Amino acid sequence: MIDMHSHILPGLDDGAADWKQAVAMARVAAEDGIAEMVCTPHWVLGKYENSRGKILPCLAEFKARLAVEKIPLKIHPGAELRIDTTLLQRLKAGQLLTLNNGSGYILLELPDDGLPSDLHHFLWELQVNGFRPILSHVERNPLIRENPGRLVDWVERGILTQITAASLQSGFAREIREFAVFLVEHRLVHMLVTDTHSLRMRRPELSGARRVIENLMGSETANRMVRETPRHILRGEPVAVEDPVPIEERKKKGRLRSFLRTSRVSGWIS
């Protein structure tokens, strides 16, 4: 499996605190079946200003430590970029990292307290300048939960999305878990990621949530979310996605309640 979102590089943001913790997280990831991981420390203007020049040396040291520890985890550079009016300028100037440093794909974090009125134009401008946006943890954004039609529109315009593994299990509140299932069923998410911050906060594991998706949508969809789509992104290749299921075609509450009852019986969700 390939994890496209992690905060495993130490000392750069609110993720791993030191090298000891980072190495321990890498070991758990490898044991869970994660073969590759993209390191995506936050970039937030004025708070976590993790530019290319800060991330790449840290990544190189991490690679060396993983080799010494003989941990079979291949790591790639990246960043999780908070939406900001200067973002396109900084990307074009080469100050900020795309995923795998050159793929053209960028991982974007939306604000929780309000979506900019010109967000459509912002995303479009990134696209016409050769950058391909991926939205992180869409299931945890309260504004998207209030109006999932926004997400349908973005996906139809070529925006990709990620869902956090812990959201499909017991890592967050029930309403987030229910919405995560809803998004998977409606083909509105394209990658399953850990968004790991530590061994306690969003552990670096995908296998349990992958099984949930397999039981919901089948093994082909699950494999695409943790293998095929990530591989295309790392190579900078186009990603073919299925059209979203129109929201009005499914009864949200009935489907979710049925799934949650089945999940508790079978042990998918604890």
C-alpha positions as CSV (number, residue, x, y, z in Angstrom):
1,M,0.0,0.0,0.0
2,I,1.0,3.6,-0.5
3,D,0.1,6.3,2.0
4,M,-0.2,9.7,0.4
5,H,-0.5,11.8,3.6
6,S,1.6,11.7,6.7
7,H,3.1,14.0,9.3
8,I,6.0,11.7,10.1
9,L,8.9,14.1,9.6
10,P,9.9,15.2,13.0
11,G,10.0,18.7,14.4
12,L,8.3,20.4,11.4
13,D,4.7,20.7,12.5
14,D,2.3,19.0,15.0
15,G,3.3,15.5,13.9
16,A,6.3,13.4,15.0
17,A,8.2,15.1,17.9
18,D,11.6,13.6,17.3
19,W,13.5,11.0,15.3
20,K,12.8,8.2,17.7
21,Q,9.1,8.7,17.3
22,A,9.4,9.0,13.5
23,V,11.3,5.8,13.2
24,A,8.8,4.0,15.5
25,M,5.9,5.3,13.3
26,A,7.7,4.0,10.2
27,R,8.1,0.6,11.7
28,V,4.4,0.4,12.5
29,A,3.5,1.5,8.9
30,A,5.8,-1.1,7.3
31,E,4.3,-3.8,9.6
32,D,0.8,-2.8,8.5
33,G,1.7,-3.4,4.8
34,I,2.5,0.2,3.8
35,A,5.4,0.1,1.4
36,E,5.6,3.7,0.5
37,M,4.7,7.0,2.3
38,V,4.6,10.6,1.2
39,C,5.8,12.9,3.9
40,T,3.4,15.9,3.9
41,P,4.2,18.4,6.8
42,H,1.8,21.3,7.1
43,W,2.5,24.5,5.3
44,V,0.5,27.3,7.0
45,L,1.6,30.9,6.4
46,G,2.9,32.4,9.7
47,K,2.8,29.1,11.6
48,Y,4.4,26.2,9.7
49,E,6.4,27.6,6.9
50,N,7.7,24.4,5.6
51,S,9.3,25.3,2.3
52,R,11.1,23.0,-0.1
53,G,14.4,24.0,1.6
54,K,13.2,22.8,5.0
55,I,11.5,19.6,4.0
56,L,14.0,18.0,1.6
57,P,17.0,17.9,4.0
58,C,14.8,16.4,6.7
59,L,13.6,13.8,4.3
60,A,17.1,12.9,3.3
61,E,18.1,12.3,6.9
62,F,15.0,10.2,7.5
63,K,15.9,8.0,4.5
64,A,19.3,7.5,6.0
65,R,17.8,6.5,9.4
66,L,15.4,4.1,7.8
67,A,18.2,2.4,6.0
68,V,20.2,2.0,9.2
69,E,17.2,0.6,11.0
70,K,16.4,-1.7,8.0
71,I,12.8,-0.5,7.8
72,P,11.4,-1.3,4.4
73,L,9.5,1.9,3.9
74,K,10.1,4.1,0.9
75,I,9.4,7.8,1.5
76,H,8.7,10.6,-0.8
77,P,8.6,14.4,-0.4
78,G,5.4,16.5,-0.2
79,A,3.5,19.0,1.9
80,E,0.0,19.8,3.0
81,L,-0.7,23.3,1.9
82,R,-3.3,25.5,3.7
83,I,-5.2,27.5,1.2
84,D,-3.8,31.0,0.9
85,T,-3.9,33.8,-1.6
86,T,-0.2,33.6,-2.2
87,L,-0.2,29.9,-2.8
88,L,0.0,29.9,-6.6
89,Q,2.7,32.5,-6.6
90,R,4.8,30.4,-4.2
91,L,4.2,27.2,-6.2
92,K,5.3,28.8,-9.4
93,A,8.4,30.2,-7.8
94,G,9.3,26.7,-6.6
95,Q,9.2,27.6,-2.9
96,L,6.6,24.9,-2.0
97,L,6.6,21.2,-2.8
98,T,4.2,19.3,-5.0
99,L,3.7,15.6,-4.1
100,N,6.9,13.7,-4.9
101,N,8.6,17.0,-5.8
102,G,7.6,17.4,-9.4
103,S,4.4,15.4,-10.0
104,G,2.3,18.5,-10.4
105,Y,-0.2,17.2,-7.8
106,I,-0.6,19.4,-4.7
107,L,-2.3,18.5,-1.4
108,L,-4.6,21.2,-0.2
109,E,-6.2,21.8,3.2
110,L,-9.4,23.7,3.3
111,P,-10.3,25.9,6.3
112,D,-12.9,24.6,8.7
113,D,-14.4,28.0,9.6
114,G,-15.5,29.2,6.2
115,L,-14.9,28.5,2.5
116,P,-13.7,31.4,0.4
117,S,-16.4,32.7,-1.9
118,D,-14.0,32.5,-4.8
119,L,-12.8,29.0,-4.1
120,H,-14.0,27.7,-7.5
121,H,-11.9,30.3,-9.2
122,F,-8.9,29.6,-6.9
123,L,-9.0,25.8,-7.8
124,W,-9.5,26.6,-11.5
125,E,-6.5,28.9,-11.5
126,L,-4.3,26.3,-10.0
127,Q,-5.4,23.8,-12.6
128,V,-4.8,26.1,-15.6
129,N,-1.3,26.8,-14.3
130,G,-0.5,23.0,-14.3
131,F,-1.2,22.1,-10.7
132,R,-3.6,19.3,-9.9
133,P,-5.3,19.8,-6.5
134,I,-6.1,17.1,-4.0
135,L,-8.3,18.0,-1.1
136,S,-7.3,16.4,2.3
137,H,-9.6,14.9,4.9
138,V,-12.8,16.1,3.2
139,E,-15.0,14.0,5.5
140,R,-13.8,16.0,8.5
141,N,-14.7,19.4,7.1
142,P,-18.0,20.6,8.7
143,L,-18.8,22.9,5.8
144,I,-18.6,20.0,3.3
145,R,-20.7,17.8,5.6
146,E,-23.4,20.5,5.6
147,N,-23.4,20.6,1.8
148,P,-21.8,17.6,0.1
149,G,-23.0,19.0,-3.2
150,R,-20.0,21.3,-3.2
151,L,-17.8,18.3,-3.2
152,V,-19.7,16.7,-6.1
153,D,-19.1,19.9,-8.1
154,W,-15.3,20.0,-7.4
155,V,-14.9,16.3,-8.2
156,E,-16.7,16.8,-11.5
157,R,-14.3,19.6,-12.2
158,G,-11.3,17.2,-11.8
159,I,-10.4,17.8,-8.2
160,L,-9.2,14.6,-6.3
161,T,-9.9,13.9,-2.6
162,Q,-8.6,12.0,0.3
163,I,-10.3,10.3,3.3
164,T,-8.6,9.5,6.6
165,A,-8.4,5.9,7.6
166,A,-9.3,6.7,11.2
167,S,-12.5,8.3,10.0
168,L,-13.8,4.9,8.9
169,Q,-13.0,3.2,12.2
170,S,-13.2,4.7,15.7
171,G,-10.8,7.6,15.5
172,F,-13.4,10.4,15.2
173,A,-17.0,11.2,16.2
174,R,-19.9,9.1,14.8
175,E,-21.1,11.8,12.4
176,I,-17.7,11.9,10.8
177,R,-17.6,8.1,10.5
178,E,-21.1,8.2,8.9
179,F,-20.2,10.9,6.5
180,A,-17.0,9.1,5.5
181,V,-19.0,6.0,4.6
182,F,-21.4,8.2,2.7
183,L,-18.6,9.7,0.6
184,V,-17.1,6.3,-0.2
185,E,-20.5,5.0,-1.3
186,H,-21.0,8.0,-3.5
187,R,-17.5,7.7,-5.1
188,L,-16.5,11.1,-3.8
189,V,-13.1,10.1,-2.4
190,H,-10.2,8.7,-4.4
191,M,-7.5,7.9,-1.8
192,L,-7.3,6.3,1.6
193,V,-4.6,7.9,3.8
194,T,-3.4,7.7,7.3
195,D,-2.8,11.5,8.0
196,T,-0.7,10.0,10.8
197,H,0.6,12.4,13.5
198,S,1.9,9.9,16.0
199,L,1.4,6.3,17.3
200,R,-1.6,7.6,19.2
201,M,-3.1,10.3,17.0
202,R,-4.1,8.6,13.7
203,R,-1.7,5.7,13.7
204,P,0.2,5.0,10.5
205,E,-2.0,2.1,9.5
206,L,-4.3,1.6,6.5
207,S,-5.2,-2.1,6.5
208,G,-8.2,-1.9,8.8
209,A,-9.9,0.9,6.9
210,R,-9.0,-0.7,3.6
211,R,-11.0,-3.8,4.7
212,V,-14.0,-1.5,5.5
213,I,-13.9,0.0,2.0
214,E,-13.5,-3.5,0.5
215,N,-16.7,-4.7,2.3
216,L,-18.5,-1.5,1.2
217,M,-17.4,-1.2,-2.4
218,G,-15.3,-4.3,-3.3
219,S,-11.6,-5.1,-3.5
220,E,-11.1,-3.3,-6.8
221,T,-12.1,0.1,-5.3
222,A,-10.1,-0.6,-2.2
223,N,-7.0,-1.4,-4.1
224,R,-7.4,1.6,-6.4
225,M,-7.5,3.9,-3.4
226,V,-4.3,2.6,-1.7
227,R,-2.3,1.4,-4.7
228,E,-3.3,2.4,-8.3
229,T,-4.3,6.0,-7.8
230,P,-1.3,6.8,-5.5
231,R,1.1,5.2,-8.0
232,H,-0.2,7.4,-10.8
233,I,0.1,10.5,-8.7
234,L,3.7,9.8,-7.7
235,R,4.5,9.3,-11.4
236,G,2.7,12.6,-12.3
237,E,0.3,10.6,-14.5
238,P,-3.4,11.4,-15.1
239,V,-5.8,9.7,-12.7
240,A,-9.0,8.1,-14.2
241,V,-11.9,8.4,-11.7
242,E,-15.5,7.1,-11.7
243,D,-18.3,9.6,-11.9
244,P,-19.8,10.4,-8.5
245,V,-23.1,8.7,-7.6
246,P,-25.8,11.5,-7.6
247,I,-26.6,12.2,-4.0
248,E,-30.3,12.0,-4.5
249,E,-30.1,8.4,-5.7
250,R,-29.4,6.9,-2.3
251,K,-31.1,7.3,1.0
252,K,-28.2,8.4,3.2
253,K,-29.5,7.6,6.6
254,G,-30.9,4.2,5.9
255,R,-27.7,3.0,4.2
256,L,-25.5,4.4,6.9
257,R,-27.4,2.9,9.8
258,S,-27.5,-0.5,8.1
259,F,-23.8,-0.4,7.5
260,L,-23.0,0.7,11.1
261,R,-25.2,-2.1,12.5
262,T,-23.4,-4.7,10.3
263,S,-20.0,-3.2,11.1
264,R,-20.5,-3.6,14.9
265,V,-21.6,-7.2,14.5
266,S,-18.7,-8.1,12.2
267,G,-16.1,-6.2,14.1
268,W,-15.2,-3.7,11.3
269,I,-15.9,-0.7,13.6
270,S,-15.2,-0.8,17.3
